[in-house]
Amino acid sequence: MTLTVHLSYFLVLLAAGQGRDSLLKWPLPAETSLQKPLSGLEYARRLDIFAHNLAQAQRLQEEDLGTAEFGETPFSDLTEEEFVQLYGHQRAPERIPHMVKKARSRKWGGPVPPSCDWRKAKNIISSIKNQENCGCCWAMAAADNIEALWHIKHNQFVEVSVQELLDCDRCGNGCQGGFVWDAYMTVLNNSGLASKKDYPFQGRPSPRGCLAKKYKKVAWIQDFTMLKSNEQGMVRVDTVIAGYLATHGPITVTINMKLLQGYQKGVIKATHTNCDPQHVDHSVLLVGFGRDKEGIQSGTVSSQAHKPRRWVPYWILKNSWGAEWGEKGYFRLYRGNNGCGITKYPITAHVDHPVKKSPISCPP
């Protein structure tokens, strides 16, 4: 059912003076984010929130943000504050920890290709994860990064344990949020990660605490790096990111998640007004980039049939909200304007087997 039909239904009821009692008969999204039965008053409150979010989705649609379509999603019954609390993490700090290395631009052996999509390579990108009601996007993004890079480097498909990152993390707050560098520090401290099969995700920290020593490790990292532009600013950071992505593999990025609550499909072209690039609170995996011809948005509130078609460059990002969300678990963000802060914290691990170092003795 389209967004326009939903809004029209609400407006007709309100105009007729039927109010909240009649709205109680209207169904919330088939899969709501709230995993508990709702009382009559709470159900009515959720319907108010639902109507507000659909109206907000319509406003976004009318702003013509690229080719993106906004409307009803499994998160349409949540307030913006609840959505951020459940599915993001705390706002990233302005200054990153000193242990994060910074890799500046380098020659990539040629120009950046016009497109790149690591999903098309066999067994590089693991299946879409679902963080459920656990604010562990930071751990899932880091795990996705390690899994992809491990196969690229060693031609071995692995799925690592997100649960280990939650149970053994010393810097983050488990399901209450963290940052990708917290996950990488946990991997380094634990000398690797166990497999997802051995140490499966539970959707919450285990009451038994960290069980890292109980399971065999299947992947390791040596360190991790944040990509930045060169000292003279001659190479833009988004070009650095695209070049590294195309030649080395997927990387993690942290973005402002505000526009994702009502996102359905298409390329989001955010502005700094409706998606503050400094307020980043959700970590995802960047898996590719490309460009597409802008066309008519079928089934949306505002389809501009006479608008000139133009190329729309975009990033391809893997989310952690299940395969039913967005474009089969993925979304696309306009490339070239630092939309939603995507270039703020591009961080990637350097994977490899542990290095066996010879014991060092003090000279006599």
C-alpha positions in Angstrom: 0.0 0.0 0.0 1.5 3.3 -1.0 2.3 6.2 1.3 -0.3 8.4 -0.3 -3.1 5.9 0.6 -2.0 5.7 4.2 -2.0 9.4 4.7 -5.3 9.9 2.9 -6.9 7.3 5.2 -5.7 9.1 8.3 -6.8 12.5 7.0 -10.3 11.2 6.1 -10.7 9.8 9.6 -9.5 13.0 11.3 -11.7 15.2 9.0 -14.7 13.1 9.9 -14.0 13.6 13.6 -13.6 9.9 14.2 -10.2 10.6 15.9 -8.1 8.1 17.8 -10.8 5.5 18.5 -11.1 4.8 14.7 -7.4 4.9 14.2 -7.1 2.0 16.7 -8.6 -0.2 13.9 -5.7 0.6 11.6 -2.9 -2.0 11.6 0.6 -1.0 12.5 3.4 -2.4 10.2 3.3 -6.2 9.9 6.7 -6.5 11.6 6.9 -3.8 14.3 10.1 -3.0 16.1 8.5 -3.4 19.5 8.6 -7.0 20.7 5.7 -6.8 23.2 1.9 -6.7 23.2 0.5 -3.1 23.2 -2.3 -1.8 25.4 -5.1 0.3 23.9 -3.6 3.6 24.9 -0.1 2.6 23.8 -1.4 1.3 20.5 -3.1 4.6 19.9 0.1 6.4 20.7 2.0 4.2 18.3 -0.5 5.0 15.6 0.1 8.7 16.2 3.8 8.1 15.8 3.1 6.0 12.7 1.1 8.8 11.1 3.7 11.4 12.0 6.5 9.2 10.4 4.4 8.7 7.2 3.9 12.4 7.0 7.7 12.9 7.5 8.3 10.3 4.8 6.1 12.3 2.4 8.0 15.5 3.1 11.3 13.7 2.4 9.8 12.4 -0.9 8.8 15.8 -1.9 12.3 17.2 -1.2 13.5 15.1 -4.1 16.5 13.5 -2.4 18.0 11.7 -5.3 16.0 8.7 -6.5 15.2 7.5 -2.9 11.7 6.4 -2.0 10.5 6.8 1.6 7.5 5.3 3.2 6.3 2.6 5.6 9.1 0.4 7.1 9.3 -1.9 10.2 10.5 1.2 12.1 7.5 3.4 11.3 6.0 2.9 14.8 9.1 4.3 16.6 9.9 7.8 17.5 13.2 9.2 16.2 14.8 8.9 19.6 13.7 5.2 20.0 15.0 4.4 16.5 18.4 5.9 17.2 18.6 4.2 20.7 17.7 0.8 19.4 19.5 0.7 16.1 22.4 3.1 16.2 25.1 3.8 18.7 26.1 6.8 20.7 27.3 9.8 18.7 30.8 9.3 17.6 33.4 11.6 19.2 35.0 14.5 17.4 38.4 13.1 18.0 39.2 9.5 17.4 41.4 7.5 19.8 45.2 7.8 19.3 45.6 4.1 18.5 43.7 4.5 15.2 46.3 4.7 12.4 45.8 7.1 9.5 46.5 6.1 6.0 46.7 9.0 3.6 46.2 8.9 -0.2 48.5 6.9 -2.4 48.8 6.0 -6.0 46.3 3.2 -6.7 48.0 2.0 -9.9 45.5 3.9 -12.2 42.4 6.0 -12.1 39.4 5.0 -9.9 37.1 2.7 -11.9 33.6 4.0 -12.7 32.0 1.3 -10.6 32.8 -1.4 -8.1 30.5 -3.9 -6.4 32.1 -6.5 -4.1 28.8 -8.3 -3.8 29.4 -9.7 -7.3 32.5 -11.5 -6.2 31.9 -15.0 -4.9 31.9 -15.4 -1.1 33.4 -12.0 -0.4 30.4 -10.5 1.2 28.7 -12.5 3.9 24.9 -12.7 4.3 23.0 -9.7 5.8 23.1 -9.6 9.5 20.3 -8.6 11.8 21.2 -6.8 15.1 17.6 -7.0 16.2 17.0 -4.7 19.2 20.7 -4.7 20.1 22.7 -1.6 19.4 25.7 -3.5 18.0 26.0 -2.1 14.5 29.6 -1.2 15.3 30.4 -4.8 16.0 28.5 -6.1 12.9 30.2 -3.6 10.6 33.6 -4.6 11.9 32.8 -8.3 11.6 31.6 -7.8 8.0 34.9 -5.9 7.2 37.0 -8.7 8.6 35.1 -11.4 6.9 35.3 -9.8 3.5 39.0 -8.9 3.8 39.9 -12.4 5.0 38.5 -14.0 1.9 40.2 -11.5 -0.4 43.6 -12.1 1.2 43.4 -15.8 2.0 40.7 -17.1 -0.4 38.9 -18.5 2.6 35.3 -17.8 3.5 34.7 -17.2 7.3 31.9 -15.9 9.4 33.2 -14.5 12.6 31.5 -14.1 16.0 29.8 -10.8 16.7 28.8 -12.2 20.1 32.5 -12.4 21.1 32.8 -8.7 20.3 29.9 -8.0 22.6 30.9 -10.3 25.4 34.6 -9.4 25.4 34.6 -5.7 24.6 36.4 -3.5 27.2 35.7 -0.1 25.7 32.2 -0.2 24.2 28.9 -0.9 25.9 27.7 -4.1 24.2 24.1 -3.6 23.0 24.1 -0.1 24.3 26.5 1.0 21.6 30.2 1.3 20.7 32.5 2.2 17.8 34.2 0.1 15.2 37.6 0.7 16.8 36.3 -0.8 20.0 35.6 -4.0 18.0 39.1 -4.0 16.4 40.7 -3.5 19.8 38.8 -6.5 21.1 40.0 -8.7 18.2 43.6 -7.6 18.9 43.3 -8.2 22.7 41.7 -11.6 22.1 44.3 -12.6 19.5 41.6 -13.2 16.9 38.0 -14.1 16.6 36.0 -17.3 16.9 33.5 -18.4 14.3 29.9 -17.5 14.2 29.0 -21.2 14.3 30.9 -21.8 17.5 30.0 -18.6 19.3 26.6 -17.5 17.9 24.9 -14.2 18.2 22.3 -14.0 21.0 21.0 -10.4 20.6 22.4 -9.5 24.0 25.6 -9.8 26.0 26.0 -13.3 27.5 25.5 -13.5 31.3 28.4 -15.9 31.4 30.7 -13.1 30.2 33.6 -13.4 27.7 34.1 -17.0 26.4 36.9 -16.1 23.9 39.3 -18.7 25.3 36.8 -21.5 24.8 36.8 -21.5 21.0 39.2 -21.9 18.2 40.1 -18.6 16.3 39.3 -18.4 12.6 40.4 -14.9 11.7 42.9 -12.4 12.9 43.9 -8.7 12.3 47.3 -7.0 12.6 45.9 -3.4 13.0 43.4 -1.0 11.6 43.5 2.2 9.7 41.4 5.3 9.0 41.6 6.7 5.4 42.2 10.4 5.0 42.9 12.9 2.1 46.5 13.8 1.4 48.3 16.6 3.3 47.8 19.2 0.5 44.1 18.3 0.0 44.8 17.6 -3.7 43.0 14.3 -3.5 39.5 14.4 -2.0 38.7 11.9 0.8 35.9 10.3 -1.2 38.3 9.6 -4.0 40.7 8.1 -1.5 37.9 5.9 -0.2 36.8 4.8 -3.6 40.4 3.9 -4.7 41.0 2.0 -1.5 37.7 0.2 -1.7 38.3 -0.9 -5.4 41.8 -2.1 -4.8 41.7 -3.5 -1.2 38.1 -4.4 -0.4 35.1 -3.2 1.7 35.6 -0.8 4.6 33.5 0.4 7.5 32.0 3.9 7.6 29.9 5.6 10.2 27.0 7.8 9.1 24.0 9.8 10.4 21.2 7.3 10.3 18.3 9.8 10.5 17.1 9.3 6.9 17.2 5.5 7.1 14.1 5.1 9.3 11.7 5.6 6.4 14.0 4.5 3.6 12.7 1.9 1.1 14.9 2.0 -1.9 16.9 4.2 -4.3 19.7 6.6 -3.9 19.5 9.0 -1.0 20.9 12.5 -1.8 21.0 14.0 1.6 21.6 17.7 2.5 23.5 19.0 5.4 20.3 20.4 6.8 18.2 17.1 6.8 21.2 14.8 7.7 23.9 16.5 9.7 27.3 15.1 8.5 28.9 15.8 11.9 26.4 13.8 13.8 27.3 10.2 12.9 25.7 7.4 14.9 25.5 4.2 12.8 28.2 2.0 11.5 27.8 0.0 8.2 30.0 -1.7 5.6 30.8 0.2 2.3 30.9 -2.5 -0.4 30.9 -0.6 -3.7 30.0 2.4 -5.7 28.5 3.2 -9.1 26.2 5.5 -10.9 22.7 5.2 -12.3 20.4 7.2 -14.5 17.8 9.1 -12.6 14.3 8.1 -13.7 10.7 8.3 -12.7 10.0 7.2 -9.1 7.0 4.8 -9.6 4.6 4.4 -6.7 5.9 7.5 -4.8 4.1 10.6 -3.7 5.9 12.9 -6.2 6.9 11.4 -9.6 8.4 14.1 -11.8 7.8 12.6 -15.3 9.2 15.6 -17.2 12.4 16.0 -15.1 15.6 15.7 -17.2 17.4 12.4 -16.6 20.9 12.7 -15.2 23.6 10.5 -13.8 23.4 9.9 -10.1 26.7 8.6 -8.5 26.2 6.5 -5.4 27.9 4.5 -2.7 26.6 0.9 -1.9 26.3 0.1 1.8 25.5 -3.1 3.7 23.3 -2.6 6.7 22.6 -4.8 9.7 18.8 -4.7 9.9 18.0 -7.9 8.1 17.5 -8.7 4.4 13.8 -7.5 4.5 14.9 -3.9 5.0 15.8 -1.5 2.2 17.3 -3.0 -1.0 17.6 -6.6 0.4 19.5 -5.3 3.4 21.5 -2.7 1.5 21.0 1.0 0.7 22.6 3.5 -1.6 23.8 7.0 -0.7 24.7 9.8 -3.1 28.5 10.0 -3.7 30.3 13.3 -3.8 28.8 15.5 -1.1 29.8 13.7 2.1 26.1 12.7 2.5 25.2 11.9 6.1 28.9 12.2 7.1 30.0 9.1 5.2 33.6 10.3 4.8 34.1 11.2 8.5 35.3 7.8 9.8 36.3 5.4 7.0 38.1 2.7 8.9 39.3 -0.8 7.8 41.2 -3.6 9.4 44.4 -5.2 8.1 43.9 -9.0 8.3 46.5 -11.7 8.5 47.5 -14.8 10.5 49.1 -14.0 13.8 52.8 -13.4 13.6 54.9 -15.7 15.7 57.6 -13.6 17.3 60.9 -15.1 18.7 61.3 -14.6 22.4 63.4 -11.6 23.3 66.1 -11.8 26.0 67.9 -9.0 27.8 71.5 -8.8 26.7 73.9 -9.9 29.4 
